[in-house]
Amino acid sequence: MPEEENMFRISVCYGHPVDPAAFDAHYTQTHIPLTLQIPGLAGFTTGRPRSLVPNQDAPYHLVASLSFSSAHELKAALKSPEMAAASADVANFATGGVTLFSTDETDHRRPG
């Protein structure tokens, strides 16, 4: 039986902004550098959702995933000044709103 691996993740789902180009520029130039300073960050990815339903838009403009190797690392990051700075920056560009949640994930894939 494969050994399961846990990861602790924050998902940030950004609604469709009023000005997508301005969102993208701010996110790339300002928000990504702020996010990369968060202590304990084990992984950081972004993706552009695409709907799998014909003639239906995806519900979000961008989804970001911040991963941490332990619950302790996640909790420490949430209390950090770097996380506070990144969180405060969201109001500067996320005109379409934002949905945040965390998950404790288990990787069930077989090694190899």
C-alpha positions, 0 to 999 in steps of 0.5 A: 500500500502506498504511503499517503502524503498530506499537504496543507493548502490555501486556495484563493479564487478571484472573481472576474475583475472589472479590468482584467489587464489591470488585474493581471499587471498588478498581480504579476508585478506586485502581488506575486512578489508579496506572496513569495515572501510568506514564510513556510510557503512550500508551493505557489501556483496559479491557474486560469479556470476554463469551464467544461460546460459548453457556452458557460464561463468559468466562475473565476478569473484566476485561482491561486494555490499556496501550499504548506508542508504542515498544519503548523507551517500554515498556521504560522504563515496565517499569523505572519506580517508577510501574509498580512501584507499580501492579504491587504494588497488584495483590495488593490486589484481584486475588483471581482471579489475573492473566495478563500478557503483552506484544505488539508489534502491527502495525495493518494497517488502511487509512487513511481 
